[in-house]
Amino acid sequence: MKKIVLALITLLTIIGCSSNDSNEQTKEATYSVPDTLNFTIFNNKLVLNIENQGESILNYTLTNSKNYVNLSKKDGVVTALNHDEITVTVDKQNLPNGKSYSKLYLNINNKKDSIVVSVTNYVEQKVILNSDVVDAEFSKVTNQLVYVSASPAAVNILSTNTGLIESIPLSYAPTCISLSLDGKTAVAGHDRYISYIDLINKTITKTYPISCYANDIVLGNNKWAYVFPKNGQSTFIRSINLNLITDNEYEHIGEKIYEGNKARLHPSGKYIYGAENNLSPSDIEKYDIQNGNAEYGYDSPYHGDYIMNGNLWFSEDGNRIFTRGKTVFKTSELRSQDMIYNGTINTETNPYSPIQWLDHSAAKNNLYLLLVADDSWIQKKLPYVYVYNDTNLAFKNKISLEQFLVSKNESEKVFYDAEPFFVFSNSAGNNLFVIVKATGAGLNKEWAIEKISIQ
C-alpha cells in the first residue's frame, strides 16, 4: 500500500513538474508585436516595438523580405516585462504609385512570426514645367502641343509621341499663339509685335511690328496672320501679310469689332469666327479671309437669346461651334443656316458659370470640358476633366486630375488641387494632355502637363 501511495506521489510530482515546465515555456513565448506596419504617403519611418510580456528573457532575430525596407537592428534581447525598439524605414524612390506590401520575419526564442509592411506611395505622373503657360494650342496633324511662356519668353513644343519638350526663345513676352492647319508653323502675339515661327526647324522666321497689343491671334492657311486687339473699344482686326517684310498691316474690311475678341480659324481655312468680350449681351461673328485681308461678314441671328460668354471652339469637322457659355451652334457656308442654335451642354455647375476650355475628339466621339466653379470674380477652375457625348451632349463621366504634393517643411506635406487651363486630345483619341497649375501652393515650378489615357 505504501508503495502505491509513493508511486502516486511520485507520479503527481512528475505531472506537477511537467506542468511547471509547460508554464515556463508559455511564459517564454509571451510577447507582443503589431500585425502590420502602415506607411502612409507622408511618412518613411516607423518604430517597431517588441514587448516582452512574460518573466523570461526573449532572444529575437528580424529579417525583411524586400530591400526597400531597412531596419535599425536585426537582433536583440528583451528582458522580462520590458520592450525593444527597432526603427523601420522605407525607401520609396523606386516604388510604384499606390500600395506595396512586404513582410518582416521574426524568430523569438525559436518561435516564428511575421509582420506585414504596407507602404503607400505617391509619385506625381505629370511633367513639371520649367516655365509658366500663357497660351496653348494642339496640332492633331503632328501630335504636338505648343505653348508660349512669358518666363522665360519662349515657344515650347511638346512632342506627345516622345515626351520631349523643345523651346525657341522669343525676343518679347508672348500674349497668345496660333498654329497653322498643317502644324508646321505658328505665330505668337506680343505687345506691338508678332513672331512667325518655323516649328519644323525650331526657329523664328521673322518678327514683325504691329500697331496694337495682341489679345488673340489667328494664323490663316494663306500665310496671313490676324491680330485681335486688346484695347481700342470699337476697333479693327489687324491683317498681317507675312509674305511682305514692310507695309504689310491692313485694317479689316467692313463693320468694326470690339476690343478683347477671342477668335479661331475654321477648319476649312476660309473663315475666322470670333467671340465678343466686354459687351453684354455678347455675340459671336464671322470674318471671311479668302482674299487675304479679313472682311467682316455677320454676327449670329441672336441677341441675348443664348449665352455666348467670350470664347469658342470647333468640332473637328467644323460643323459645330461650342461656346464658353455652353451653347452650341451649327456652321454653314450659307448665312441663313450659319451660327444656328444646336443645343446646350448641361453641367453640374451654375448655368452662368463658363467653360474654361473645350476639346473635341472625333476618334472617341467625346467632348472634353474644363469647368469653372461659378460666375464670381474669383473663378476657381474645377480639378476634373468632364466628358460628354459629342452627338447628344449627354454627360458621360468626369476624370479627377492628379494633385500636387507640396512639402511645407521637413515633416509637413500638403495636397493642392491641380487647376486646369487647357485640355487637348491627340489624333488617335487615346490620350489627353491637360495643362495645370498648383495655384497658391507657393511652388517655384507650379505649372505641369498631365497625360491621361483614354480607353
Salt bridges, closest charged atoms under 4 A:
GLU55 OE1 - LYS27 NZ 3.66
ASP84 OD1 - LYS73 NZ 2.88
GLU85 OE2 - HIS83 NE2 3.61
GLU124 OE1 - LYS126 NZ 2.96
GLU166 OE2 - LYS202 NZ 3.75
GLU249 OE2 - ARG238 NE 3.67
GLU316 OE2 - LYS140 NZ 2.88
GLU333 OE2 - LYS270 NZ 3.35
ASP338 OD2 - LYS286 NZ 3.04
GLU348 OE2 - LYS398 NZ 3.42
ASP359 OD2 - LYS140 NZ 3.64
ASP390 OD2 - HIS360 NE2 2.86
GLU402 OE1 - LYS126 NZ 2.88
GLU419 OE2 - LYS381 NZ 3.50
GLU446 OE2 - LYS437 NZ 3.68
